[in-house]
Amino acid sequence: MNKKLRTVIAVIIIVILIAVIAAIRIIGGKQKQIPPNDPMTAGNTAGNLYNGGLFCESNGVVYFSNSYDSGKLYAMDAASGECKKLSEGNASFICAANGYLYYYTDAAADKTGLGYVRRGRGIYRYDTHHSNNNLITDVTSDGMMLAGNNLIYTCFTEDEKSDGNAKITVNSVSIAGGDPVTLMTGHPKVGCYYGGLMYYSDNLTTGTLNTMDPVFGSTNEVSTERMYLPVVDGQTVYYLDSNDDYHLKSYNLSDGSIFTITDERCDSFNQYQDWIYYQTVVADDPEGYALKRIHTDGSGMETVKMGVYRNICITSDYVYFRDFGSDVPIYRTTTNGSVNVTTFDQAASAVLADR
């Protein structure tokens, strides 16, 4: 092979290599181009996120953490009830918008392939069109929400959330990934995003109602009332009153008026339209504990199921909940219809069908 021919071949190889590298960069760039959300987008309801974010409804699909399969991410067609597994990683604080899911996992499988979580704990973005996961940020957290084009989450400096010495901050990261930004130091419940603002109270400090800009971190005190688990719906804030034995109340943002919905002590609650589902706490009488529901105007109180329950998550069709001491079974009752508690059998059957 003469020198001229070798030179031509070398040039061709270089050109091909440059073209391949350019193509890879273009494809990689397209993969990172996440379509922006409306800035007012909330990926899930505040009530669901306060209760672990184990269920999230979007465009006729219910995305959920399947307790019958170690909390792995599943999807259910709301009309047919058909369920399928999406990911091997466990999922909590599930949010949905624009064809993507965002969720937190504190454990990952060793499997590989589409839909599998390849790394450990952190916040992931799942593409529902291409069935793949991407780690957005490696973090230990106990709360996360989608706020427009940012994910707001608590961040622990230590691996274990139970470490009492861990420094806790509230951070923000773009839905496309990148470097997280610290918005504040503290440990509020993360979940309520309304009108472009995060509403929160930090019961470790003043416990009063505040707002925070999810992009710049600027804060503002809205009310001096101590509000635990604030849920904003229009001009109304539903909350548990920390100064009044955690009674369920509503606060009018326009005139500051307060209405007591129930004088029972509550441990947790979730609001959907004109219903509130709540777990009662009865002092010195464990037999009196119950999951109940009531209209937002304080009328129509009913007992859903006696006992102690958690993770009260609501979709348009069903209210889901679990025993305090066990992940299964998953109970459910119709959201707006008559109380009729059954178990979420489709979720259990989907696990068997997947094996």
N, C-alpha and C positions, 0 to 999 in steps of 0.2 A: 504494500500500500504506500503510494507516494505521499510526500509531505503535504501537497495541496489537498488531496482527498481527506487526509487525516484532519486538516484544518476545517474543511467543510463539515465533516461529521461532528467535530467538537462544537462548532457553532450551532449546528442543528440541535445537539443534545442540550446546550446551554439555553437555547430558545424554548425548547420543550420544558425544561426545568422551570424557567421563568413563568411560562404559561400555566404550569401545574400549580406553582406557588400562588400565582395571582388568583387562579380559580378557587383554591382552598380558602384564600383570604376573603374572596367574594362570598362564597358559600357560608363561611363562618360568620361574616358580617351580617348576612341575611338571617342566620339563626339567632343572632343577638338582637335583631330589630323587633322588639316586642311592640305590637301596636298599642298606642297610648289609650288609657281609659279617660272617660269624663272625670275631671277633677273631683266631682262630688260622689264618685262611685264608692260605695261601701260593699265589701266583698261578702259580708254575712251580717245578720242582725246582731245587735249588741247583746241581747239576751242569750242567743246561741253561743256567742264567743265567751261570755262570762261562764257558761256552763260547759266549757271545754271545747266548743266548736266542733263537736263530733258529727254534726249534720249541717248541710248547706244545700239550699235549693237554687237552681239556676236554669232557666229556659226548659222547664219540664223535666229536669233531671235532678235527683236527690243524690248528692255525694255524701258518703258517710264513712266513719271509722267502724269497721266491722269487728265487734267484740268477740264474735264467734270465730274469728280468724286473727287473733292477737292484735286487733286494732288496725288491720291493714286497710288501705284506701279502696273503697268500692264505689260503684255508681248504680243507681236504680232508676229505671224509667218510671216516672210517677204514674203514668197512665196504665201501663201493663204490670208493673211490679217486678219486672225482670231485672235481676241483679248480675253484675259482673265485677271481677277484680281488676283494678287499675294498676296497683303498685304493691310491691313486697314490703315497703316500709310502713311502719305504723303512722297514723295520721291524727293530728288534733289541730284546733284552730283553723279549720278548713275555710277558705275563702274562694270565691269564683267570680271571674269577670272576663269577658271578651275572648272566650275560648281557652282560658288558662285557669288552673287551680293553684292556689298557694296554701301551703300547710307546713306544720312543724312536725318533725319526727325526732324521737329521742333514742331510736334504735333502728338499725338497718340490716337487711339480709345480705348474705355473701353471694347471692345469685347475680348473674349478669343478663343483659338483654334489654329490650325496650320495656319501659315501665318500671324497671328495677332501680332502687336506690343503691348507688354504688359506694357511697361514703356514709359517714356516721351521722350523728345528730346535727340538726340544723334546720333551716328554712328552705323549702324546695318549691320550684315552679314546675307544674306538670302541664304539658301541652296536650289538650284533649283531642286534637286533630292528628297528631303524630305519635301519641302514646309514649312520650319520653319525659324523663325527669332531669332537672338541672338544679344543682345546689346553688342557692343564691348567697347564703352566708352560713358559716359554721358557728353555731352559737348554742348556749344553754339558756332556755327561756321557759317562762310559765304563762305567757300571754302574747298574742299576736293578732293583728288585724290589717286588712287592706284599706288604705285611705287614698283614693284616687290613683296616683301612680307611684305610691310609696307603701312600703310595709313597715308598720310601727310595731315594735316588740320590746319586751323586757329582756335585759341581758345581764347574766350573772358572770362575774369574773372567775368564779370557780366552776368546776365541772358539775358539782352536785348542788342542786337547788336547796338542799337541806342544810347547807353550810351557813350557819348564822353569821359568820364573819364576812361573807361574800358581799362585795360592793355591787349594787344593783343600779342599772341605768335604763332609761328608755331610749332606744335607738331607732333610727330610720334608715332604710336602704331602698334604692330604686327597684321597681319590679324587674328591670333589665339586669340587675346586679350592680356590682361596683363596690366602692368603699362605703361602709356604714358611717352614719353621723350620729353623735350623741346629742339628744335633745334636752335631756334633763337627768339629774340624779334623784332616785327615789323608786318607790315600788307601788305605783297605782295599778288598779285593775285596768287592763287594756282591752278595749272592745267597742266602745261607743264612738262612732264617727258620723257626724250629721252636719250638713250645710258647710262642709269644708273644714270643720274643726273637730278635734278630739275632745270629748267631754270626759272628765275623770275626777276622782277624789282619791286622796292618799290617806287612808285611815291610820297609817303609822305616824302621820303628822297632824295637820289641822282637820282633815276629813271633809273640808268644804268643797263645793262644786267649782271646778275650774274648766277653762278651755285651753287648748294648745294648738298652735298652727303646726301641722305635721311636716311641713317643709323647713320652716325656720326655727321652730321651737319656742316662739313667743307665747307667753301664757297670760291669762286674765281670770281673776276670780269673778264668778257669776253670782254666787250666793254664799252667805255665811252659814247656811244650814249644813249640817253634817249628813252627807248623802253617800250611802254605800251602794255600789252597783248601779249608778245612774244610767237610765235608758231614756234617750230623747226621742220623742215622736211629735213632730210639729212644734208647738209651743208648750208641750207638756213633758215634764221629766218624771219618770217613775223611779222610785228608789226605796231603800230600807233606811229608816231614820236611826242613825247611830246614837242619837241622844234620847230616843224614846223606845228602847227595848226592841229595836229593829222591826218596828211596825211598818207595813207597806203603805206608802203614801205617794201622792202626786204633787208636783210643784209647777205652777204656771209661770213661765218665763216672762210673760208680758206684764203681769201685775204683782207677782211674788206671792200669790195666795197658795195655801197648802190645804190639801184634802186627804183625810185618812181613809184609805180604801178598806183596810181591815185592822182591827186592834189585836190580832194574833201576832205572836213573835214568829218571825220568818227566818229561815236559814238561807234560802235562795229563791229565785223566781225567774220567770220569763214572760214577756209581754208580746202578744201578737194581735193586731187590730184591737178589738174591744174586749179581749180575754187576757187574763193574767193567771198563769199556773204557778203555784208557790208551795214550798215545803214548810210545814209548820214545825215549831219546836215547843213542846209543852214541858215546863219545868217539873221535875220529879215525877213525870208520868210518861215513860217511854211508850206505853200502850196507846197513848193519845196522839202520837206523831202521825201525820198524814200528808199526802200530796193532795192539794185542793185546787180549785179554780174559781175565779170570780170575775165579774165584769169590771171594767175600769171605773165605772161609776159606783162600785161597791155593792151592786145587786147580784142576785143569782148565785150565791156561793154554793158550791157542791164539793163533796169529797170524791176524789178520783180513785185513790187507793190508800188504805191504811198502811202505815209503816214509814220507814225513812228512805228517801230516794235522792238521787243526784243526777247531774248531767241532763237537766230538763231542756231538750232541744225541740224546736217547733218548726214544722213546714206547713204549707197551705192545707195539707190533708191530715197530718198526724202530729201528735205530741209524743216524743220518745223519751224514755227515762230508764234508769237502772237502780237496782238495790244499792244502798250505801256501801255494803261490804263486798259486792261482787260485780264483775263486769257482765256476766250473763245470768239470766236471760235479759234481752232488751225488751222492755214493755212498750206498748204504744196504745193510744186511744185517739179517736177522731178529734181534730182540733175544734171544730165548730158544732159537730153533731152531739148526740147523746153520749154520755160516758159509757164506754164499752172497752175495758182493758183486755188486750190480748198480747201475745208475744210476736215479735218480728220474725216470723218463721221463714220468710223469703231470704233473709240474711243468712240464717243457718243452712238452708238448702243450697244456697249459692256456694258455700264452702265445700260441701260434699260433691257438688257437680264439678268443682274446679280440680278435685283430686284425681 
